[in-house]
Amino acid sequence: MKVGLISFHSFYKPGGVKRHILGLYKEFKKRGIECKIIAPRRKRSENYGKDVILLGTSFPLPFSGGISDLGINFNPLSIEKVLKKEKFDVLHFHNLGFPSTFQILTSPSTAKTLNILTFHANIKGSKFLKRFPFLLYFVKKIADWRIDGIIGVAPLTLEPFKKYKKPKTVIPNGIDLDVFNPKVPKIKRFLDGKINILFLGRIEERKGLIYLLRAYKILEKKFKNLRLIVVGEGPLKKEMEEFVRENGLKEVIFEGEIKEDKVASYYTTCDIFCSPAIYGESFGLVLVEAMACQKPVVAFANEGYFQFLRDKKGGVLVKNRNWKDLAKKLEILIKNQSLREKLGKIALKEAKEYSWKKIADKVLEFYQLCQREKLKSKV
């Protein structure tokens, strides 16, 4: 079996979908499954090795409070050329993009392949789709037409496909436990006795950093041994830095964008991981990564995080957008080291359920199910 993992998103910047695809790719390769990745190019200088085929062009596009991709192949003939050369048995799409996905699925070779979609996006409340509702209609129609099975990373990501009649299932994001684990070396400059709270994500409206800063303002008045580490870039970074200056917050460190191989070190260095995202989250990969590094997590109860954390003991949910309650929940953990350690151990155990070994098993089983159903429909 040869699998093509198709990303609608550029690989030029970090992202949860990118990490998901790379994790699945790595696990497939471990098992001897022939596998390549297809992704659009954003910069001419991009080169990710022989197993990543750069096909089409990606343009950054504002979407649901963040940045997504508008992908297009200016030379549609190149799609069929690649597919004929590679002879994939399975094409596994990760999200659907217009017009790039349509261009690929109209290629003659995709009539012969098993076409699977993993839908990562929580599109409820998307301002962009409210302005352009025909795009959601397009997504549903294209799925009905040539997609043989749909995976949602969380129940809410399957909601747009309620009427889809072919196989569908929920298979969450996976975690690479070789990369994210408590043994990853810590960052020495932050090991000075202060309690480190970590924010990691794009600094944009939906990630809710302003609510954590407001909570931190309350906490800094009560505790002299706190530090807030902010990892990430984004359109609101200057505004957040201005809030820190205007309010005289002393120990807020903006680290900027970091290399992906450094991410795990920030998790192991922190004492508490906090994700105050207010909407648009479908699963919460950062939560699992922090948990795999044996850290307690505190998060707003947006729909995606609520579905993920409501049955977990290693995390704490806070009423969405309520920074005062966020400060109270963080204060409990700041005061109680033994509680932090207890929750961290539980979090690690829970995170192991999302190992790529277990997730890849489920994906391969779903391929088999969809293949059987596809053959049945032709009889």
C-alpha positions as CSV (number, residue, x, y, z in Angstrom):
1,M,0.0,0.0,0.0
2,K,1.2,3.5,-0.9
3,V,-0.3,6.5,0.9
4,G,-0.3,10.1,-0.2
5,L,-0.9,12.5,2.7
6,I,-2.3,15.7,1.2
7,S,-2.1,19.0,3.1
8,F,-4.2,21.9,2.1
9,H,-2.0,24.0,4.4
10,S,1.5,25.3,3.7
11,F,4.3,23.6,5.6
12,Y,6.2,27.0,5.7
13,K,4.9,27.8,9.2
14,P,4.3,25.7,12.3
15,G,0.8,24.3,12.8
16,G,-1.3,21.6,14.3
17,V,-2.3,20.1,10.9
18,K,1.3,20.0,9.8
19,R,2.4,18.2,13.0
20,H,-0.5,15.8,12.6
21,I,0.5,14.9,9.1
22,L,4.2,14.5,10.0
23,G,3.3,12.3,13.0
24,L,1.2,10.0,10.8
25,Y,3.9,9.9,8.1
26,K,6.6,9.0,10.6
27,E,4.4,6.2,12.1
28,F,3.6,4.8,8.7
29,K,7.2,4.8,7.7
30,K,8.1,2.9,10.9
31,R,5.7,0.2,9.8
32,G,7.2,-0.1,6.3
33,I,4.2,1.6,4.6
34,E,5.3,3.6,1.6
35,C,4.2,7.2,2.2
36,K,4.7,10.7,0.8
37,I,3.3,14.1,1.6
38,I,1.9,16.6,-0.9
39,A,1.7,20.2,0.2
40,P,1.5,23.6,-1.5
41,R,4.5,25.9,-1.7
42,R,4.5,29.4,-0.1
43,K,8.1,30.3,-0.7
44,R,10.5,29.3,-3.5
45,S,13.2,28.3,-1.1
46,E,11.1,25.5,0.6
47,N,12.6,22.0,0.5
48,Y,11.5,19.3,3.0
49,G,13.2,16.3,1.4
50,K,12.3,13.7,-1.2
51,D,9.2,12.5,0.6
52,V,7.5,15.9,0.5
53,I,6.2,16.9,-2.9
54,L,5.5,20.6,-3.2
55,L,2.5,20.9,-5.5
56,G,0.6,24.2,-6.1
57,T,0.9,27.5,-4.4
58,S,-0.4,28.7,-1.0
59,F,-1.4,32.2,-0.2
60,P,-2.1,33.2,3.5
61,L,-5.7,33.9,4.1
62,P,-7.5,35.2,7.3
63,F,-9.8,32.5,8.6
64,S,-11.8,32.2,11.8
65,G,-9.7,34.6,13.7
66,G,-6.4,33.2,12.4
67,I,-4.5,32.5,9.2
68,S,-5.3,29.7,6.8
69,D,-4.3,29.0,3.2
70,L,-5.7,29.7,-0.2
71,G,-4.2,27.0,-2.4
72,I,-4.2,26.8,-6.1
73,N,-2.4,24.8,-8.8
74,F,-1.6,27.2,-11.7
75,N,-0.6,24.3,-13.8
76,P,-3.3,21.6,-13.3
77,L,-1.5,19.2,-15.6
78,S,1.2,18.9,-13.0
79,I,-1.3,17.2,-10.6
80,E,-2.0,14.2,-12.9
81,K,1.7,14.0,-13.7
82,V,2.6,13.6,-10.0
83,L,-0.3,11.1,-9.3
84,K,0.6,9.0,-12.4
85,K,4.2,8.9,-11.3
86,E,3.6,8.0,-7.6
87,K,0.7,5.5,-8.2
88,F,-0.9,6.0,-4.7
89,D,-3.4,3.5,-3.4
90,V,-4.7,5.9,-0.8
91,L,-5.0,9.7,-1.0
92,H,-5.6,11.0,2.5
93,F,-6.6,14.7,2.4
94,H,-6.2,16.9,5.5
95,N,-8.9,19.6,5.4
96,L,-10.4,20.7,2.1
97,G,-9.3,23.8,0.3
98,F,-10.7,25.7,-2.7
99,P,-9.7,25.4,-5.4
100,S,-6.7,23.1,-4.8
101,T,-8.6,20.1,-3.4
102,F,-11.2,20.3,-6.3
103,Q,-8.3,20.4,-8.8
104,I,-6.8,17.3,-7.3
105,L,-10.0,15.3,-7.0
106,T,-11.0,16.1,-10.6
107,S,-7.7,14.5,-11.8
108,P,-8.4,11.1,-13.5
109,S,-6.1,9.2,-11.2
110,T,-8.3,9.9,-8.1
111,A,-11.1,7.9,-9.6
112,K,-9.0,4.8,-8.9
113,T,-7.6,5.7,-5.4
114,L,-9.2,5.4,-2.0
115,N,-9.9,9.0,-1.0
116,I,-10.0,9.8,2.7
117,L,-10.6,13.1,4.4
118,T,-9.5,14.1,7.9
119,F,-11.3,17.2,8.8
120,H,-9.4,19.2,11.5
121,A,-11.4,22.5,11.5
122,N,-14.0,23.7,13.9
123,I,-15.9,25.9,11.5
124,K,-18.7,26.9,13.8
125,G,-18.7,30.6,14.3
126,S,-16.3,31.2,11.5
127,K,-16.7,34.8,10.4
128,F,-15.2,34.0,7.0
129,L,-17.7,31.2,6.2
130,K,-20.6,33.4,7.3
131,R,-19.5,35.9,4.6
132,F,-18.9,33.1,2.0
133,P,-21.4,30.3,2.9
134,F,-21.1,28.8,-0.6
135,L,-17.7,27.4,0.5
136,L,-19.2,25.2,3.1
137,Y,-21.7,24.0,0.5
138,F,-18.8,23.2,-1.8
139,V,-17.0,21.2,1.0
140,K,-20.1,19.1,1.5
141,K,-20.6,18.5,-2.2
142,I,-17.1,17.6,-2.9
143,A,-17.1,15.1,0.0
144,D,-20.2,13.4,-1.3
145,W,-18.8,13.3,-4.8
146,R,-15.4,11.6,-4.5
147,I,-14.4,11.2,-0.8
148,D,-14.8,7.6,0.4
149,G,-14.6,8.2,4.1
150,I,-14.3,11.1,6.6
151,I,-12.4,11.3,9.9
152,G,-13.1,14.1,12.3
153,V,-10.4,14.8,14.9
154,A,-13.2,15.6,17.3
155,P,-17.0,15.1,17.2
156,L,-17.7,18.7,16.4
157,T,-15.5,18.6,13.3
158,L,-17.9,16.0,11.8
159,E,-21.0,18.2,12.3
160,P,-20.9,19.6,8.8
161,F,-21.1,16.1,7.4
162,K,-24.2,14.8,9.3
163,K,-25.9,13.8,6.0
164,Y,-22.8,12.1,4.6
165,K,-23.7,8.5,3.9
166,K,-20.3,6.8,3.5
167,P,-18.2,5.7,6.5
168,K,-17.2,8.4,9.0
169,T,-15.6,8.3,12.4
170,V,-13.7,10.3,15.1
171,I,-10.0,9.7,15.4
172,P,-8.2,12.3,17.5
173,N,-4.8,13.9,16.9
174,G,-1.8,11.8,17.8
175,I,1.2,12.6,19.9
176,D,4.9,11.6,19.3
177,L,5.9,10.3,22.7
178,D,9.6,10.2,21.5
179,V,9.4,14.0,21.0
180,F,7.1,15.0,23.8
181,N,7.9,13.4,27.2
182,P,9.1,14.4,30.7
183,K,12.7,13.6,29.9
184,V,13.2,16.4,27.4
185,P,15.9,18.8,28.7
186,K,14.6,22.0,30.3
187,I,15.7,25.5,29.4
188,K,18.3,26.4,32.0
189,R,17.8,30.2,31.9
190,F,14.2,29.7,33.3
191,L,15.3,27.4,36.2
192,D,15.7,30.0,38.8
193,G,13.0,29.0,41.3
194,K,10.2,31.0,39.7
195,I,7.0,29.2,38.8
196,N,6.7,29.3,35.0
197,I,3.3,29.6,33.3
198,L,3.5,28.8,29.6
199,F,1.4,30.1,26.7
200,L,2.2,28.6,23.3
201,G,0.3,29.5,20.2
202,R,-0.3,32.1,17.5
203,I,-0.9,35.6,19.0
204,E,-4.2,36.3,17.5
205,E,-7.8,37.0,18.7
206,R,-9.0,33.4,19.0
207,K,-6.0,32.2,21.1
208,G,-7.1,34.6,23.9
209,L,-3.7,35.7,25.2
210,I,-5.2,38.9,26.5
211,Y,-7.3,37.0,29.0
212,L,-4.2,35.2,30.4
213,L,-2.4,38.6,30.7
214,R,-5.4,40.0,32.6
215,A,-5.3,37.0,34.9
216,Y,-1.6,37.3,35.3
217,K,-1.9,40.9,36.3
218,I,-4.1,39.8,39.2
219,L,-1.6,37.0,40.1
220,E,1.5,39.1,39.9
221,K,0.2,41.3,42.7
222,K,-0.1,38.2,45.0
223,F,3.0,36.3,44.1
224,K,6.6,37.5,43.6
225,N,7.9,34.2,42.2
226,L,5.9,34.0,38.9
227,R,6.9,34.2,35.3
228,L,4.7,34.0,32.2
229,I,6.5,32.7,29.1
230,V,4.8,33.6,25.8
231,V,5.9,31.5,22.7
232,G,4.6,32.5,19.3
233,E,4.0,35.3,16.8
234,G,0.9,36.9,15.4
235,P,-0.9,40.1,14.4
236,L,-1.7,41.0,18.1
237,K,1.8,40.7,19.4
238,K,2.5,44.4,19.6
239,E,-0.8,45.0,21.3
240,M,-0.1,42.4,23.9
241,E,3.4,43.8,24.5
242,E,1.8,47.3,25.0
243,F,-0.6,45.8,27.5
244,V,2.4,44.4,29.5
245,R,4.2,47.8,29.4
246,E,1.1,49.8,30.3
247,N,0.3,47.6,33.3
248,G,3.8,47.3,34.5
249,L,3.9,43.5,34.3
250,K,7.5,42.5,35.2
251,E,8.0,38.9,34.4
252,V,6.3,38.4,31.0
253,I,8.8,37.0,28.5
254,F,7.9,37.1,24.8
255,E,10.0,34.4,23.1
256,G,8.7,34.9,19.6
257,E,8.5,32.1,17.1
258,I,10.7,29.1,17.9
259,K,12.0,26.1,16.0
260,E,9.7,23.1,16.2
261,D,12.4,21.0,17.7
262,K,12.5,23.4,20.7
263,V,8.8,23.2,21.5
264,A,9.0,20.2,23.9
265,S,11.7,22.0,26.0
266,Y,9.3,24.8,26.7
267,Y,6.7,22.3,27.9
268,T,9.1,20.5,30.2
269,T,10.4,23.8,31.6
270,C,7.0,25.2,32.6
271,D,5.1,24.4,35.8
272,I,1.7,25.1,34.4
273,F,0.6,25.1,30.7
274,C,-2.3,27.5,30.0
275,S,-4.3,27.8,26.7
276,P,-6.9,30.5,27.0
277,A,-8.3,30.0,23.4
278,I,-11.8,31.4,23.2
279,Y,-13.1,29.7,20.0
280,G,-12.1,27.8,16.9
281,E,-10.4,24.9,18.6
282,S,-11.4,21.5,17.4
283,F,-9.2,19.3,19.6
284,G,-6.3,21.0,21.4
285,L,-3.1,19.4,20.2
286,V,-1.1,21.8,22.5
287,L,-3.0,20.4,25.5
288,V,-1.9,16.8,24.7
289,E,1.7,17.9,24.0
290,A,1.9,19.6,27.4
291,M,0.2,16.6,29.1
292,A,2.7,14.2,27.5
293,C,5.5,16.3,29.1
294,Q,3.8,15.7,32.5
295,K,2.4,19.1,33.0
296,P,-1.0,20.1,34.3
297,V,-3.1,22.1,31.8
298,V,-5.5,25.0,32.4
299,A,-7.8,26.0,29.5
300,F,-10.9,27.9,28.7
301,A,-14.0,25.7,28.1
302,N,-14.5,26.6,24.4
303,E,-16.4,23.9,22.6
304,G,-13.4,21.9,21.4
305,Y,-11.4,22.0,24.6
306,F,-14.6,21.2,26.6
307,Q,-15.2,18.0,24.5
308,F,-11.5,17.0,25.0
309,L,-10.9,17.9,28.7
310,R,-14.3,17.2,30.3
311,D,-13.4,13.6,31.1
312,K,-9.7,14.2,31.8
313,K,-8.3,14.5,35.3
314,G,-5.0,16.1,34.3
315,G,-6.6,19.3,33.1
316,V,-8.6,22.2,34.6
317,L,-11.4,23.8,32.6
318,V,-12.3,27.5,33.2
319,K,-15.5,29.3,32.0
320,N,-14.8,30.8,28.6
321,R,-13.4,34.4,28.6
322,N,-13.6,34.7,32.4
323,W,-10.1,35.9,33.3
324,K,-10.9,36.3,36.9
325,D,-11.9,32.7,37.3
326,L,-8.8,31.8,35.2
327,A,-6.7,33.7,37.8
328,K,-8.4,31.7,40.7
329,K,-7.7,28.3,39.0
330,L,-4.1,29.2,38.3
331,E,-3.7,30.4,41.9
332,I,-4.7,27.0,43.3
333,L,-2.0,25.4,41.2
334,I,0.6,28.1,42.0
335,K,0.1,27.6,45.7
336,N,0.2,23.8,45.6
337,Q,3.2,22.1,44.2
338,S,2.1,18.6,45.2
339,L,-1.2,19.2,43.3
340,R,0.7,20.3,40.2
341,E,2.8,17.1,40.4
342,K,-0.2,14.9,40.9
343,L,-2.1,16.4,38.0
344,G,1.0,16.2,35.8
345,K,1.3,12.4,36.4
346,I,-2.3,11.9,35.6
347,A,-1.9,14.1,32.5
348,L,1.0,12.0,31.2
349,K,-1.0,8.8,31.6
350,E,-3.9,10.3,29.7
351,A,-1.7,11.6,27.0
352,K,-0.3,8.1,26.3
353,E,-3.7,7.2,24.9
354,Y,-3.0,9.4,22.0
355,S,0.3,7.8,20.9
356,W,0.8,7.7,17.2
357,K,1.0,3.9,17.4
358,K,-2.6,3.8,18.7
359,I,-3.9,6.5,16.4
360,A,-2.3,5.0,13.3
361,D,-3.9,1.6,14.1
362,K,-7.3,3.3,14.0
363,V,-6.5,5.2,10.7
364,L,-5.4,2.0,9.0
365,E,-8.5,0.1,10.2
366,F,-10.6,2.9,8.8
367,Y,-8.9,2.7,5.4
368,Q,-9.8,-1.0,5.4
369,L,-13.4,-0.3,6.3
370,C,-13.7,2.3,3.6
371,Q,-12.1,0.0,1.0
372,R,-14.6,-2.7,1.8
373,E,-17.6,-0.3,1.5
374,K,-16.3,1.1,-1.7
375,L,-16.0,-2.4,-3.2
376,K,-19.5,-3.3,-2.0
377,S,-21.0,-0.2,-3.7
378,K,-19.6,-1.3,-7.0
379,V,-21.1,-4.8,-6.8
